Amino acid sequence: MAMDADEIKEKWVNIQKRSYTNWINEVLRPTGECVTDLVDDIGNGVLLCKLAMLLTTKRMKYQKSPKLLFQRQDNIQKALNLLEESGCRLVNIGSSDILQKNTKLILGLMWNIVQHFHVFKVGANNCCS
């Protein structure tokens, strides 16, 4: 039985979510943190801040238990700023997109993060002189 376009799209989104979740969990392993639902778990910015600090090896202050909307938004923005300062290309995404659980933009953000911190770094290390 053939799948329709919506089923194919949903399947592809789930594959991306699972792949990025696994990658993030590998990065977060030293902290003991774990992502189970990518879109929900980065929503308060805490895990995104931890991920950004691990990837950039830079420290920043953030709200560890954000209760209010502006605290979550501030955490997310701080993480995005740190990633961007490190050279990660962030296009068409802001803290409000993550707060609103925009799956498409969050997956795009994760692709840019993986591309910048894993694909390009590994590729540069394996490049012939």
N, CA, C and O of each residue as an XYZ file, in Angstrom:
516
protein
N       0.838     -1.183      0.000
C       0.000      0.000      0.000
C       0.884      1.249      0.000
O       1.778      1.382      0.836
N       0.637      2.140     -0.918
C       1.447      3.347     -1.073
C       1.095      4.377     -0.009
O      -0.060      4.509      0.397
N       2.123      5.105      0.432
C       1.895      6.173      1.400
C       1.592      7.461      0.658
O       2.123      7.703     -0.426
N       0.728      8.293      1.252
C       0.467      9.586      0.640
C       1.542     10.579      1.096
O       2.388     10.257      1.931
N       1.494     11.769      0.541
C       2.530     12.780      0.795
C       2.622     13.151      2.273
O       3.723     13.348      2.788
N       1.492     13.249      2.959
C       1.507     13.609      4.380
C       2.157     12.523      5.227
O       2.885     12.823      6.173
N       1.898     11.265      4.890
C       2.513     10.159      5.627
C       4.020     10.130      5.418
O       4.782      9.884      6.353
N       4.437     10.381      4.201
C       5.872     10.413      3.894
C       6.543     11.557      4.647
O       7.618     11.385      5.221
N       5.904     12.724      4.643
C       6.448     13.888      5.349
C       6.552     13.608      6.846
O       7.567     13.917      7.469
N       5.510     13.028      7.417
C       5.513     12.718      8.854
C       6.608     11.711      9.190
O       7.288     11.842     10.207
N       6.772     10.719      8.341
C       7.810      9.714      8.567
C       9.195     10.357      8.513
O      10.057     10.053      9.337
N       9.405     11.246      7.542
C      10.694     11.925      7.400
C      10.977     12.830      8.594
O      12.109     12.882      9.074
N       9.963     13.543      9.077
C      10.118     14.397     10.258
C      10.507     13.547     11.463
O      11.392     13.930     12.228
N       9.865     12.407     11.640
C      10.179     11.524     12.768
C      11.599     10.976     12.680
O      12.276     10.836     13.698
N      12.050     10.668     11.473
C      13.428     10.198     11.294
C      14.415     11.296     11.685
O      15.401     11.030     12.374
N      14.152     12.524     11.248
C      15.034     13.641     11.596
C      15.039     13.884     13.101
O      16.100     14.060     13.700
N      13.856     13.894     13.713
C      13.769     14.112     15.159
C      14.567     13.052     15.922
O      15.295     13.373     16.861
N      14.425     11.806     15.519
C      15.126     10.714     16.183
C      16.641     10.847     15.991
O      17.406     10.645     16.934
N      17.068     11.181     14.786
C      18.500     11.326     14.502
C      19.110     12.469     15.304
O      20.163     12.304     15.920
N      18.459     13.621     15.297
C      18.990     14.775     16.042
C      18.943     14.536     17.545
O      19.843     14.961     18.270
N      17.907     13.862     18.014
C      17.806     13.535     19.440
C      18.962     12.643     19.853
O      19.574     12.866     20.898
N      19.269     11.636     19.049
C      20.398     10.747     19.353
C      21.714     11.509     19.368
O      22.549     11.286     20.244
N      21.903     12.400     18.413
C      23.143     13.180     18.344
C      23.273     14.083     19.571
O      24.337     14.161     20.186
N      22.180     14.765     19.918
C      22.193     15.657     21.086
C      22.486     14.858     22.353
O      23.255     15.302     23.205
N      21.879     13.689     22.477
C      22.115     12.878     23.672
C      23.572     12.451     23.784
O      24.100     12.344     24.891
N      24.222     12.209     22.662
C      25.662     11.899     22.698
C      26.457     13.102     23.204
O      27.379     12.951     24.005
N      26.098     14.286     22.734
C      26.798     15.498     23.176
C      26.534     15.758     24.654
O      27.445     16.142     25.388
N      25.291     15.551     25.095
C      24.909     15.835     26.479
C      25.311     14.736     27.458
O      25.182     14.919     28.669
N      25.790     13.608     26.964
C      26.100     12.468     27.833
C      26.931     12.847     29.059
O      26.610     12.383     30.153
N      27.990     13.671     28.936
C      28.786     14.011     30.123
C      27.996     14.735     31.220
O      28.401     14.719     32.383
N      26.890     15.358     30.867
C      26.094     16.090     31.858
C      25.061     15.200     32.538
O      24.490     15.581     33.560
N      24.819     14.020     31.978
C      23.783     13.149     32.512
C      22.388     13.518     32.054
O      21.413     12.884     32.456
N      22.282     14.543     31.211
C      20.989     14.981     30.681
C      20.600     14.111     29.500
O      21.451     13.494     28.859
N      19.306     14.070     29.220
C      18.818     13.253     28.116
C      17.591     13.913     27.484
O      16.683     14.363     28.182
N      17.582     13.959     26.182
C      16.442     14.488     25.427
C      15.582     13.303     25.005
O      16.088     12.329     24.446
N      14.285     13.389     25.272
C      13.372     12.341     24.809
C      12.485     12.850     23.683
O      12.208     12.119     22.732
N      12.037     14.094     23.783
C      11.246     14.722     22.725
C      11.927     16.033     22.365
O      11.871     17.002     23.122
N      12.562     16.056     21.221
C      13.378     17.196     20.807
C      12.632     18.521     20.924
O      13.136     19.464     21.532
N      11.450     18.597     20.353
C      10.705     19.859     20.295
C      10.290     20.318     21.692
O      10.401     21.501     22.012
N       9.815     19.396     22.520
C       9.387     19.763     23.872
C      10.564     20.036     24.799
O      10.534     20.993     25.573
N      11.588     19.214     24.729
C      12.677     19.283     25.705
C      13.567     20.513     25.581
O      14.204     20.910     26.556
N      13.623     21.120     24.405
C      14.440     22.340     24.297
C      13.598     23.591     24.527
O      14.108     24.709     24.444
N      12.321     23.409     24.813
C      11.384     24.524     24.922
C      11.633     25.523     26.027
O      11.211     26.673     25.908
N      12.309     25.126     27.110
C      12.586     26.105     28.163
C      13.994     26.666     28.054
O      14.381     27.542     28.827
N      14.758     26.161     27.095
C      16.090     26.701     26.820
C      17.208     26.108     27.642
O      18.376     26.322     27.318
N      16.898     25.365     28.700
C      17.945     24.839     29.577
C      18.848     23.859     28.826
O      20.070     24.010     28.838
N      18.259     22.866     28.178
C      19.077     21.894     27.441
C      19.772     22.532     26.245
O      20.885     22.145     25.891
N      19.123     23.503     25.628
C      19.743     24.211     24.511
C      20.962     24.994     24.997
O      21.981     25.049     24.307
N      20.861     25.600     26.184
C      22.006     26.307     26.766
C      23.144     25.336     27.066
O      24.302     25.623     26.766
N      22.817     24.188     27.657
C      23.846     23.200     27.964
C      24.498     22.685     26.688
O      25.717     22.521     26.630
N      23.696     22.432     25.680
C      24.224     21.971     24.395
C      25.156     23.021     23.797
O      26.254     22.695     23.347
N      24.726     24.267     23.791
C      25.542     25.351     23.226
C      26.869     25.487     23.975
O      27.916     25.682     23.356
N      26.827     25.384     25.298
C      28.064     25.512     26.075
C      29.007     24.345     25.821
O      30.217     24.544     25.718
N      28.474     23.128     25.719
C      29.320     21.975     25.432
C      29.955     22.066     24.045
O      31.131     21.748     23.873
N      29.183     22.495     23.075
C      29.684     22.569     21.706
C      30.691     23.692     21.512
O      31.662     23.539     20.771
N      30.465     24.813     22.172
C      31.344     25.968     21.984
C      32.476     26.011     23.006
O      33.432     26.769     22.840
N      32.375     25.209     24.056
C      33.295     25.211     25.201
C      33.361     26.578     25.876
O      34.378     26.935     26.471
N      32.288     27.330     25.782
C      32.186     28.629     26.452
C      31.108     28.534     27.518
O      30.183     27.731     27.406
N      31.229     29.343     28.535
C      30.267     29.360     29.632
C      29.352     30.572     29.486
O      29.723     31.581     28.886
N      28.159     30.453     30.044
C      27.233     31.587     30.087
C      26.288     31.378     31.254
O      26.102     30.260     31.734
N      25.704     32.462     31.695
C      24.703     32.391     32.753
C      23.336     32.214     32.110
O      23.020     32.840     31.098
N      22.537     31.355     32.716
C      21.174     31.138     32.235
C      20.303     30.723     33.410
O      20.811     30.341     34.464
N      19.022     30.797     33.230
C      18.048     30.436     34.258
C      17.916     28.906     34.273
O      17.422     28.315     33.313
N      18.354     28.277     35.353
C      18.368     26.816     35.406
C      16.985     26.192     35.617
O      16.769     25.036     35.254
N      16.067     26.933     36.188
C      14.688     26.453     36.385
C      13.709     27.545     35.975
O      13.037     28.130     36.824
N      13.626     27.818     34.682
C      12.762     28.915     34.237
C      11.276     28.591     34.443
O      10.779     27.559     33.994
N      10.606     29.476     35.113
C       9.177     29.291     35.359
C       8.337     30.190     34.452
O       7.239     29.821     34.036
N       8.862     31.349     34.161
C       8.112     32.347     33.399
C       8.520     32.332     31.929
O       9.632     31.940     31.578
N       7.603     32.763     31.093
C       7.825     32.798     29.648
C       9.079     33.585     29.288
O       9.883     33.131     28.473
N       9.254     34.766     29.891
C      10.410     35.585     29.516
C      11.718     34.920     29.941
O      12.749     35.153     29.311
N      11.703     34.098     30.995
C      12.913     33.387     31.400
C      13.257     32.297     30.388
O      14.425     32.102     30.053
N      12.240     31.588     29.904
C      12.472     30.565     28.883
C      12.973     31.207     27.596
O      13.906     30.713     26.963
N      12.337     32.318     27.217
C      12.731     33.017     25.996
C      14.159     33.543     26.114
O      14.926     33.484     25.153
N      14.515     34.054     27.282
C      15.867     34.562     27.501
C      16.893     33.432     27.403
O      17.950     33.611     26.800
N      16.593     32.278     27.987
C      17.495     31.127     27.881
C      17.725     30.739     26.425
O      18.861     30.549     25.992
N      16.646     30.627     25.687
C      16.748     30.223     24.283
C      17.573     31.235     23.498
O      18.435     30.862     22.703
N      17.305     32.516     23.728
C      18.035     33.554     23.001
C      19.518     33.545     23.344
O      20.358     33.733     22.465
N      19.844     33.330     24.608
C      21.256     33.248     25.007
C      21.952     32.085     24.299
O      23.080     32.225     23.825
N      21.276     30.939     24.231
C      21.858     29.775     23.546
C      22.050     30.068     22.061
O      23.101     29.766     21.496
N      21.037     30.655     21.433
C      21.151     30.983     20.009
C      22.276     31.983     19.768
O      23.021     31.850     18.797
N      22.408     32.973     20.631
C      23.482     33.962     20.495
C      24.854     33.306     20.607
O      25.759     33.615     19.833
N      25.008     32.396     21.577
C      26.291     31.714     21.758
C      26.633     30.866     20.537
O      27.778     30.849     20.087
N      25.650     30.173     20.011
C      25.872     29.366     18.813
C      26.265     30.243     17.628
O      27.181     29.910     16.875
N      25.576     31.351     17.472
C      25.858     32.255     16.353
C      27.234     32.897     16.493
O      27.954     33.051     15.506
N      27.602     33.272     17.721
C      28.921     33.856     17.954
C      30.048     32.879     17.611
O      31.156     33.289     17.264
N      29.752     31.599     17.712
C      30.768     30.591     17.410
C      30.861     30.293     15.914
O      31.687     29.487     15.486
N      30.013     30.946     15.126
C      30.072     30.773     13.680
C      28.985     29.894     13.104
O      28.926     29.689     11.891
N      28.124     29.373     13.960
C      27.012     28.544     13.475
C      25.995     29.442     12.778
O      25.555     30.445     13.339
N      25.632     29.084     11.578
C      24.726     29.895     10.771
C      23.278     29.654     11.201
O      22.746     28.557     11.030
N      22.654     30.678     11.756
C      21.255     30.583     12.166
C      20.423     31.460     11.242
O      20.562     32.683     11.224
N      19.570     30.818     10.488
C      18.770     31.546      9.515
C      17.297     31.331      9.819
O      16.844     30.196      9.967
N      16.568     32.408      9.911
C      15.109     32.360     10.013
C      14.604     31.616     11.243
O      13.564     30.961     11.178
N      15.321     31.704     12.364
C      14.814     31.114     13.606
C      15.142     32.033     14.762
O      16.221     32.621     14.832
N      14.189     32.140     15.660
C      14.361     32.934     16.865
C      13.778     32.196     18.046
O      13.219     31.108     17.907
N      13.915     32.797     19.206
C      13.432     32.139     20.417
C      11.929     31.880     20.362
O      11.455     30.876     20.894
N      11.182     32.766     19.731
C       9.728     32.574     19.661
C       9.363     31.330     18.848
O       8.363     30.675     19.145
N      10.152     30.996     17.832
C       9.890     29.797     17.029
C      10.042     28.527     17.874
O       9.278     27.575     17.722
N      11.025     28.528     18.753
C      11.237     27.371     19.620
C      10.147     27.309     20.682
O       9.633     26.233     20.987
N       9.798     28.457     21.243
C       8.714     28.499     22.230
C       7.384     28.039     21.634
O       6.577     27.402     22.311
N       7.167     28.367     20.371
C       5.917     27.981     19.700
C       5.988     26.570     19.118
O       5.051     26.118     18.460
N       7.099     25.879     19.363
C       7.294     24.492     18.933
C       7.157     24.312     17.422
O       6.507     23.380     16.950
N       7.782     25.222     16.677
C       7.780     25.141     15.222
C       8.763     24.044     14.803
O       9.966     24.276     14.680
N       8.225     22.858     14.590
C       9.048     21.674     14.329
C       9.958     21.866     13.124
O      11.135     21.511     13.178
N       9.435     22.417     12.048
C      10.228     22.590     10.829
C      11.450     23.469     11.083
O      12.553     23.135     10.651
N      11.261     24.585     11.778
C      12.381     25.477     12.047
C      13.344     24.890     13.080
O      14.553     25.104     12.995
N      12.813     24.156     14.049
C      13.680     23.513     15.042
C      14.552     22.453     14.370
O      15.739     22.342     14.680
N      13.982     21.683     13.465
C      14.782     20.695     12.731
C      15.846     21.381     11.876
O      16.968     20.889     11.759
N      15.492     22.509     11.285
C      16.476     23.276     10.515
C      17.602     23.785     11.395
O      18.767     23.761     10.997
N      17.259     24.245     12.590
C      18.270     24.689     13.548
C      19.201     23.537     13.908
O      20.422     23.692     13.918
N      18.616     22.387     14.201
C      19.433     21.222     14.570
C      20.353     20.814     13.426
O      21.505     20.447     13.658
N      19.858     20.875     12.204
C      20.712     20.547     11.050
C      21.893     21.508     10.984
O      23.026     21.080     10.763
N      21.641     22.797     11.173
C      22.736     23.775     11.131
C      23.744     23.529     12.249
O      24.949     23.670     12.040
N      23.256     23.160     13.437
C      24.152     22.887     14.562
C      25.008     21.653     14.262
O      26.226     21.682     14.438
N      24.370     20.575     13.809
C      25.112     19.353     13.480
C      26.116     19.644     12.371
O      27.271     19.223     12.438
N      25.668     20.358     11.366
C      26.535     20.678     10.234
C      27.761     21.461     10.699
O      28.885     21.157     10.299
N      27.542     22.462     11.539
C      28.641     23.325     11.973
C      29.589     22.615     12.945
O      30.808     22.692     12.795
N      29.032     21.936     13.927
C      29.861     21.389     14.996
C      30.296     19.952     14.777
O      31.190     19.476     15.477
N      29.705     19.256     13.845
C      30.101     17.865     13.640
C      30.595     17.623     12.216
O      31.735     17.203     12.014
N      29.756     17.883     11.254
C      30.114     17.572      9.865
C      31.329     18.369      9.413
O      32.277     17.793      8.879
N      31.320     19.692      9.616
C      32.430     20.506      9.152
C      33.696     20.252      9.959
O      34.787     20.222      9.390
N      33.577     20.068     11.269
C      34.745     19.817     12.114
C      35.386     18.473     11.771
O      36.605     18.381     11.631
N      34.557     17.426     11.636
C      35.074     16.110     11.277
C      35.679     16.150      9.883
O      36.751     15.589      9.657
N      35.004     16.805      8.949
C      35.518     16.925      7.598
C      36.844     17.648      7.543
O      37.729     17.263      6.780
N      36.994     18.685      8.338
C      38.240     19.437      8.362
C      39.367     18.593      8.953
O      40.514     18.697      8.517
N      39.049     17.758      9.940
C      40.075     16.912     10.556
C      40.513     15.777      9.646
O      41.632     15.279      9.769
N      39.641     15.364      8.734
C      39.955     14.249      7.840
C      40.433     14.705      6.460
O      40.644     13.878      5.573
N      40.597     15.967      6.283
C      40.969     16.519      4.981
C      42.448     16.273      4.700
O      43.294     16.396      5.585
N      42.735     15.928      3.462
C      44.133     15.715      3.066
C      44.810     17.056      2.824
O      44.172     18.011      2.380
N      46.100     17.125      3.115
C      46.857     18.366      2.907
C      47.332     18.475      1.496
O      47.986     19.455      1.139
